[in-house]
């Protein structure tokens, strides 16, 4: 382990500034979830099921919008790509409190669709602002900042709802999110090598320009030109745009989906377990252990000299989540959450690190958007799965089902990697060696 990497990174003023901005910029949307729930339940006097539908609408919007917003950053540059998001944040969230329920659901989808892509922008920028060997440490710092944000954000939402009003609180959320976007536009962190503020090799080596699409991509492009039908052009364009997607990338996206599944399901399971024991007021104690362990885990992982396959980390976190169902009170639940919590930030850090390694720079914004969408989709799936088992069996079953589902997902991803490595090993050199090298990024640790 090398904790000196943290000191070296934090000594770089632009990196330090971006990490602080990222932590602050995430707070509005971290607070929006609980604030929307309280607005629907208290101000509109509707059910928690109705509030859950609004939250799901925001999730759908974010999941659909993140890859698209990331692609706009790749094509247009950061400042131009963020303009629609800044305008939409103010417009949508300033109107949301005054809508009826049906229109509120529609507005929630639009708000999620145009949300400022903080997550993907920050990860993309860090990927070019630091040397490749320090990406792990940079992503770990960002993950730890995100943990702090998601501890502060919901509490801030509750304070706004209880001390002022949910209507005013939602307007504040919109204005704050727009200001976060303006702050990113002002600082304008680099998203490509060669941009101002990007890391430059001290040896003076100039990165080679990225070549155009090869192989299937070039064939797809030729097919697009040859086809005259609109459907053919759309299909060819879609294949060309997704040429960066391969089995290795899909495995990493599966790991991030599994992480979202475990995190949201664990959240619901914790509340159900404490409610069954009449200890809901002790939820803060459990979150202290769980989130604190994640902070420590991120700190340790960022100091490692070798990366770890995110699917192995996900599998371990999934298995360690299952015993949380045997807790008898808040303190045992908190103690049992330490080990799975310790792996939360490392799973997310490792996934982001591998996405940055596997996807070429000109597609990285879109890839980070898909990474965020897969985690969002997992979060949207985890709560209902855990909730259904809790209602049907009991609180312990919520932890069991998400642990088993995420464990199966991790095993499936590892099996797919193994199968592709075997196929690559039988291919003729040098093509087989190149493909094996690509798959090896997920299996063989890389020295720093």
C-alpha positions as CSV (number, residue, x, y, z in Angstrom):
1,X,0.0,0.0,0.0
2,X,1.2,3.5,-0.8
3,X,-0.8,6.3,1.0
4,X,1.7,8.8,-0.4
5,X,-0.3,8.8,-3.6
6,X,-3.1,10.6,-1.9
7,X,-0.7,13.4,-0.8
8,X,0.6,13.7,-4.3
9,X,-2.8,13.9,-5.9
10,X,-4.2,16.4,-3.3
11,X,-1.2,18.6,-3.9
12,X,-2.4,19.2,-7.5
13,X,-4.7,22.2,-7.2
14,X,-7.0,21.4,-10.2
15,X,-7.6,17.8,-9.0
16,X,-8.2,19.0,-5.4
17,X,-10.7,21.6,-6.7
18,X,-12.5,19.1,-8.9
19,X,-12.9,16.6,-6.1
20,X,-14.4,19.3,-3.8
21,X,-16.7,20.6,-6.5
22,X,-17.9,17.0,-7.2
23,X,-18.7,16.4,-3.6
24,X,-20.7,19.6,-3.3
25,X,-22.4,19.3,-6.7
26,X,-23.8,15.8,-5.8
27,X,-25.6,17.1,-2.7
28,X,-28.7,18.6,-4.5
29,X,-29.7,15.3,-6.2
30,X,-28.7,13.3,-3.1
31,X,-31.2,15.5,-1.2
32,X,-33.9,15.4,-3.9
33,X,-34.9,11.8,-3.3
34,X,-36.0,12.1,0.2
35,X,-37.4,15.6,-0.5
36,X,-39.6,14.3,-3.3
37,X,-40.8,11.5,-1.1
38,X,-41.8,13.9,1.7
39,X,-43.4,16.2,-0.9
40,X,-45.6,13.5,-2.3
41,X,-46.5,12.0,1.1
42,X,-46.9,15.1,3.3
43,X,-47.7,18.0,1.0
44,X,-49.7,16.1,-1.6
45,X,-51.2,13.6,1.0
46,X,-50.5,10.6,-1.3
47,X,-49.1,7.1,-0.5
48,X,-45.6,5.9,-0.2
49,X,-46.3,3.8,-3.3
50,X,-47.0,7.0,-5.2
51,X,-43.8,8.5,-3.9
52,X,-41.9,5.4,-5.0
53,X,-43.3,5.8,-8.5
54,X,-42.0,9.4,-8.7
55,X,-38.5,8.2,-7.5
56,X,-38.6,5.5,-10.1
57,X,-39.4,8.0,-12.8
58,X,-36.4,10.1,-11.8
59,X,-34.3,6.9,-11.9
60,X,-35.5,6.0,-15.4
61,X,-34.7,9.5,-16.6
62,X,-31.2,9.4,-15.2
63,X,-30.6,5.9,-16.6
64,X,-31.7,7.0,-20.1
65,X,-30.0,10.4,-20.0
66,X,-26.6,9.6,-18.6
67,X,-25.1,7.9,-21.7
68,X,-26.7,10.5,-24.0
69,X,-25.3,13.4,-21.9
70,X,-21.9,11.7,-21.7
71,X,-21.9,11.3,-25.5
72,X,-22.7,15.0,-25.9
73,X,-19.6,15.8,-23.7
74,X,-17.5,13.6,-26.1
75,X,-18.9,15.4,-29.2
76,X,-19.5,19.0,-28.1
77,X,-17.2,19.5,-25.2
78,X,-18.1,20.1,-21.6
79,X,-19.4,23.6,-21.6
80,X,-21.7,23.3,-24.6
81,X,-23.0,19.9,-23.4
82,X,-23.9,21.2,-20.0
83,X,-26.0,24.2,-21.2
84,X,-29.3,22.2,-21.7
85,X,-28.8,20.6,-18.2
86,X,-28.3,23.9,-16.4
87,X,-31.5,25.3,-18.0
88,X,-33.5,22.2,-17.4
89,X,-32.5,21.9,-13.8
90,X,-33.9,25.3,-13.0
91,X,-37.0,25.1,-15.2
92,X,-38.1,21.6,-14.2
93,X,-37.5,21.7,-10.4
94,X,-39.0,25.2,-10.1
95,X,-42.2,23.9,-11.7
96,X,-42.4,20.4,-10.1
97,X,-43.8,21.5,-6.7
98,X,-46.9,23.0,-8.4
99,X,-47.9,20.1,-10.6
100,X,-50.5,17.5,-10.0
101,X,-49.3,13.9,-9.6
102,X,-49.6,12.8,-13.2
103,X,-47.6,15.7,-14.5
104,X,-45.2,15.4,-11.6
105,X,-44.2,11.9,-12.8
106,X,-43.6,13.2,-16.3
107,X,-41.6,16.1,-15.0
108,X,-39.5,13.7,-12.9
109,X,-38.5,11.7,-16.0
110,X,-37.6,14.9,-17.8
111,X,-35.6,16.2,-14.7
112,X,-33.7,12.9,-14.6
113,X,-33.1,12.9,-18.4
114,X,-31.5,16.4,-18.3
115,X,-29.7,16.1,-14.9
116,X,-26.2,17.5,-14.8
117,X,-24.0,14.4,-15.4
118,X,-21.8,15.0,-12.4
119,X,-20.7,11.4,-12.0
120,X,-19.6,10.7,-15.5
121,X,-18.0,14.2,-16.1
122,X,-15.9,14.0,-12.9
123,X,-14.7,10.4,-13.6
124,X,-13.9,11.3,-17.2
125,X,-12.0,14.4,-16.2
126,X,-10.0,12.6,-13.5
127,X,-9.1,9.9,-16.1
128,X,-7.1,12.5,-18.1
129,X,-6.0,14.9,-15.3
130,X,-3.8,12.3,-13.5
131,X,-1.3,9.7,-14.7
132,X,-2.7,6.3,-15.6
133,X,-1.0,4.8,-12.6
134,X,-2.8,7.1,-10.2
135,X,-6.3,6.7,-11.6
136,X,-7.2,4.2,-8.9
137,X,-6.3,6.6,-6.2
138,X,-8.2,9.5,-7.9
139,X,-11.3,7.4,-8.3
140,X,-11.1,6.2,-4.7
141,X,-11.0,9.8,-3.5
142,X,-14.0,10.5,-5.6
143,X,-15.8,7.5,-4.2
144,X,-15.1,8.6,-0.7
145,X,-16.4,12.0,-1.5
146,X,-19.6,10.5,-2.9
147,X,-20.0,8.5,0.4
148,X,-19.8,11.7,2.3
149,X,-22.3,13.4,-0.1
150,X,-24.8,10.6,0.4
151,X,-24.6,10.9,4.1
152,X,-25.1,14.6,4.0
153,X,-27.6,14.9,1.2
154,X,-30.7,13.1,2.6
155,X,-30.2,14.8,5.9
156,X,-30.2,18.2,4.1
157,X,-33.4,17.2,2.3
158,X,-35.1,16.4,5.6
159,X,-34.0,19.7,7.1
160,X,-35.4,21.6,4.1
161,X,-38.7,19.8,4.3
162,X,-39.2,20.2,8.0
163,X,-37.8,23.7,8.6
164,X,-39.0,25.4,5.5
165,X,-41.4,23.6,3.1
166,X,-41.1,20.9,0.5
167,X,-42.2,23.4,-2.2
168,X,-39.4,25.8,-1.4
169,X,-37.0,22.9,-0.9
170,X,-37.5,21.5,-4.4
171,X,-37.0,25.0,-5.9
172,X,-33.8,25.2,-3.9
173,X,-32.7,21.8,-5.2
174,X,-33.2,23.0,-8.8
175,X,-31.3,26.2,-8.4
176,X,-28.5,24.4,-6.5
177,X,-28.2,21.8,-9.2
178,X,-28.0,24.5,-11.9
179,X,-25.3,26.3,-9.9
180,X,-23.4,23.1,-9.7
181,X,-23.5,22.8,-13.5
182,X,-22.4,26.4,-13.9
183,X,-19.5,25.8,-11.5
184,X,-18.4,22.8,-13.6
185,X,-18.7,25.0,-16.8
186,X,-16.6,27.7,-15.1
187,X,-13.8,25.4,-14.0
188,X,-14.1,23.4,-17.3
189,X,-12.0,20.4,-16.3
190,X,-10.3,18.6,-19.3
191,X,-12.1,15.6,-20.7
192,X,-9.5,14.7,-23.4
193,X,-5.7,14.4,-23.5
194,X,-4.3,17.6,-24.9
195,X,-6.9,19.8,-23.3
196,X,-5.7,22.5,-20.9
197,X,-5.2,20.9,-17.5
198,X,-4.7,17.3,-18.8
199,X,-1.8,15.3,-17.5
200,X,1.3,15.5,-19.7
201,X,4.0,12.9,-19.7
202,X,7.1,14.5,-18.2
203,X,9.2,12.5,-20.6
204,X,7.6,14.7,-23.3
205,X,6.0,11.8,-25.2
206,X,3.1,13.0,-27.3
207,X,0.1,10.7,-27.3
208,X,-0.6,9.3,-30.7
209,X,-3.8,10.5,-32.3
210,X,-6.5,7.9,-32.1
211,X,-7.2,6.1,-35.3
212,X,-10.6,5.9,-36.8
213,X,-12.8,2.8,-36.5
214,X,-11.2,-0.4,-37.6
215,X,-12.5,-3.8,-38.5
216,X,-16.2,-4.2,-37.8
217,X,-16.6,-0.4,-37.2
218,X,-15.2,0.4,-40.7
219,X,-17.4,-2.3,-42.2
220,X,-20.4,-0.9,-40.4
221,X,-19.6,2.6,-41.6
222,X,-19.4,1.3,-45.2
223,X,-22.7,-0.5,-44.8
224,X,-24.3,2.7,-43.6
225,X,-23.1,4.5,-46.7
226,X,-24.3,1.7,-49.0
227,X,-27.7,1.4,-47.5
228,X,-30.4,3.7,-48.8
229,X,-33.2,2.9,-46.4
230,X,-33.7,4.9,-43.2
231,X,-33.8,1.8,-41.1
232,X,-30.5,0.6,-42.6
233,X,-28.9,4.0,-41.8
234,X,-30.1,3.9,-38.2
235,X,-29.0,0.3,-37.7
236,X,-25.5,1.0,-39.2
237,X,-25.1,4.2,-37.2
238,X,-26.1,2.4,-33.9
239,X,-23.5,-0.4,-34.6
240,X,-20.8,2.2,-35.3
241,X,-21.6,4.2,-32.1
242,X,-21.5,1.0,-30.0
243,X,-18.3,-0.4,-31.5
244,X,-16.5,0.2,-28.2
245,X,-18.8,-2.3,-26.4
246,X,-17.4,-5.8,-25.9
247,X,-17.6,-8.6,-23.4
248,X,-15.0,-7.1,-21.1
249,X,-16.9,-3.8,-21.0
250,X,-20.2,-5.5,-20.4
251,X,-18.7,-7.5,-17.5
252,X,-17.7,-4.2,-15.8
253,X,-21.1,-2.7,-16.4
254,X,-22.5,-5.9,-14.8
255,X,-20.3,-5.3,-11.8
256,X,-21.6,-1.7,-11.4
257,X,-25.2,-3.0,-11.8
258,X,-24.6,-5.6,-9.1
259,X,-23.1,-2.9,-6.8
260,X,-26.2,-0.7,-7.2
261,X,-28.4,-3.8,-6.5
262,X,-26.6,-4.6,-3.3
263,X,-26.5,-1.0,-2.0
264,X,-30.2,-0.2,-2.5
265,X,-31.3,-3.6,-1.3
266,X,-29.2,-3.3,1.8
267,X,-30.6,0.1,2.5
268,X,-34.2,-1.2,2.4
269,X,-33.2,-4.3,4.4
270,X,-31.7,-2.2,7.2
271,X,-34.8,-0.1,7.6
272,X,-37.0,-3.2,7.6
273,X,-34.8,-5.0,10.2
274,X,-34.7,-2.1,12.5
275,X,-38.5,-1.4,12.1
276,X,-39.2,-5.1,13.0
277,X,-37.1,-4.7,16.2
278,X,-38.6,-1.3,17.1
279,X,-35.2,0.5,16.6
280,X,-35.8,2.8,13.6
281,X,-34.3,5.6,15.6
282,X,-31.0,3.7,15.7
283,X,-30.6,3.8,11.9
284,X,-27.9,6.4,12.2
285,X,-25.8,4.0,14.2
286,X,-26.0,1.4,11.4
287,X,-25.2,3.9,8.7
288,X,-22.2,5.1,10.7
289,X,-20.7,1.6,10.6
290,X,-21.7,0.9,7.0
291,X,-20.7,4.2,5.4
292,X,-17.6,4.5,7.6
293,X,-16.4,1.1,6.5
294,X,-16.9,2.1,2.9
295,X,-14.8,5.2,3.4
296,X,-12.0,3.2,5.0
297,X,-12.3,0.6,2.2
298,X,-12.0,3.2,-0.5
299,X,-8.9,4.7,1.3
300,X,-7.2,1.3,1.5
301,X,-8.1,0.3,-2.1
302,X,-6.8,3.6,-3.5
303,X,-3.4,3.0,-1.9
304,X,-3.0,-0.5,-3.4
305,X,-0.3,-1.1,-6.0
306,X,-2.4,-3.6,-8.0
307,X,-6.0,-3.4,-9.2
308,X,-8.6,-6.1,-8.3
309,X,-11.2,-7.5,-10.7
310,X,-14.5,-5.7,-9.8
311,X,-16.4,-9.0,-10.2
312,X,-14.4,-10.6,-7.5
313,X,-15.0,-7.6,-5.2
314,X,-18.7,-7.7,-6.1
315,X,-19.0,-11.5,-5.3
316,X,-17.3,-11.0,-1.9
317,X,-19.6,-8.1,-1.1
318,X,-22.6,-10.1,-2.1
319,X,-21.7,-13.0,0.1
320,X,-20.9,-10.9,3.1
321,X,-24.2,-9.1,2.8
322,X,-26.2,-12.2,3.4
323,X,-25.2,-12.7,7.1
324,X,-26.7,-9.2,7.9
325,X,-30.1,-10.9,7.9
326,X,-29.1,-12.7,11.2
327,X,-28.7,-9.4,13.1
328,X,-30.8,-9.1,16.3
329,X,-30.5,-5.4,17.0
330,X,-29.0,-2.2,15.6
331,X,-25.5,-2.8,17.0
332,X,-25.1,-6.3,15.6
333,X,-26.5,-5.1,12.3
334,X,-24.0,-2.3,12.3
335,X,-21.1,-4.6,13.1
336,X,-22.2,-7.1,10.4
337,X,-22.4,-4.3,7.9
338,X,-18.7,-3.4,8.3
339,X,-17.2,-6.1,6.0
340,X,-19.7,-5.7,3.1
341,X,-19.5,-1.9,3.6
342,X,-15.7,-2.1,3.4
343,X,-16.0,-3.3,-0.2
344,X,-18.6,-0.8,-1.4
345,X,-16.2,2.0,-2.5
346,X,-13.6,-0.5,-3.9
347,X,-16.2,-2.1,-6.2
348,X,-17.2,1.3,-7.6
349,X,-13.6,2.5,-7.9
350,X,-12.4,-0.7,-9.6
351,X,-15.3,-0.6,-12.1
352,X,-14.5,3.0,-13.1
353,X,-10.8,2.2,-13.3
354,X,-11.4,-0.7,-15.7
355,X,-13.9,1.3,-17.8
356,X,-11.2,4.0,-18.3
357,X,-8.7,1.3,-19.3
358,X,-11.0,-0.6,-21.7
359,X,-12.6,2.3,-23.6
360,X,-10.8,4.7,-25.9
361,X,-10.7,8.3,-24.8
362,X,-13.0,9.7,-27.4
363,X,-15.8,7.3,-26.3
364,X,-15.1,7.5,-22.5
365,X,-17.8,10.1,-21.7
366,X,-20.5,7.8,-23.2
367,X,-19.0,4.8,-21.5
368,X,-19.0,6.5,-18.1
369,X,-22.6,7.5,-18.7
370,X,-23.5,3.8,-19.3
371,X,-21.5,2.9,-16.2
372,X,-23.6,5.4,-14.1
373,X,-26.8,4.1,-15.8
374,X,-26.0,0.5,-15.0
375,X,-25.5,1.4,-11.3
376,X,-28.7,3.4,-11.4
377,X,-30.6,0.5,-12.9
378,X,-29.2,-1.8,-10.2
379,X,-30.3,0.6,-7.5
380,X,-33.8,0.7,-9.1
381,X,-34.0,-3.1,-9.1
382,X,-32.5,-3.8,-5.6
383,X,-35.2,-2.0,-3.5
384,X,-38.2,-3.8,-5.1
385,X,-36.5,-7.2,-5.0
386,X,-35.6,-6.8,-1.4
387,X,-38.9,-5.3,-0.5
388,X,-40.9,-8.1,-2.1
389,X,-38.9,-10.8,-0.1
390,X,-39.2,-8.7,3.1
391,X,-43.0,-8.5,2.7
392,X,-43.3,-12.2,1.8
393,X,-40.9,-13.8,4.2
394,X,-39.2,-11.3,6.6
395,X,-36.4,-8.8,6.9
396,X,-33.7,-11.4,6.7
397,X,-34.9,-12.5,3.3
398,X,-34.2,-9.1,1.8
399,X,-30.5,-9.4,2.5
400,X,-30.5,-13.0,1.3
401,X,-32.1,-12.3,-2.1
402,X,-29.9,-9.3,-3.0
403,X,-26.8,-11.2,-1.9
404,X,-27.7,-14.3,-4.0
405,X,-28.6,-12.2,-7.1
406,X,-25.4,-10.1,-7.0
407,X,-23.4,-13.3,-6.3
408,X,-24.9,-15.0,-9.4
409,X,-24.3,-11.9,-11.5
410,X,-20.6,-11.9,-10.4
411,X,-20.2,-15.6,-11.1
412,X,-21.8,-15.2,-14.6
413,X,-19.4,-12.3,-15.4
414,X,-16.4,-14.3,-14.3
415,X,-17.5,-17.3,-16.3
416,X,-18.0,-15.1,-19.4
417,X,-14.4,-13.7,-19.0
418,X,-13.0,-17.2,-18.6
419,X,-14.8,-18.5,-21.7
420,X,-13.6,-15.6,-23.8
421,X,-10.0,-16.0,-22.6
422,X,-10.2,-19.7,-23.6
423,X,-11.4,-18.7,-27.1
424,X,-8.7,-16.1,-27.3
425,X,-6.1,-18.6,-26.4
426,X,-7.0,-20.8,-29.3
427,X,-6.8,-17.9,-31.8
428,X,-3.8,-17.5,-34.0
429,X,-1.1,-15.0,-32.9
430,X,-0.9,-12.1,-32.9
431,X,-4.7,-11.5,-33.0
432,X,-5.2,-14.0,-30.2
433,X,-2.6,-12.4,-28.1
434,X,-4.2,-9.0,-28.5
435,X,-7.6,-10.2,-27.5
436,X,-6.2,-12.1,-24.5
437,X,-4.4,-8.9,-23.5
438,X,-7.7,-7.1,-23.5
439,X,-9.4,-9.6,-21.4
440,X,-6.5,-9.7,-19.1
441,X,-7.2,-6.2,-18.0
442,X,-10.0,-7.6,-15.9
443,X,-8.1,-10.5,-14.5
444,X,-4.4,-9.7,-14.2
445,X,-3.6,-7.0,-11.6
446,X,-1.8,-4.1,-13.2
447,X,1.2,-2.6,-11.3
448,X,1.2,1.0,-10.5
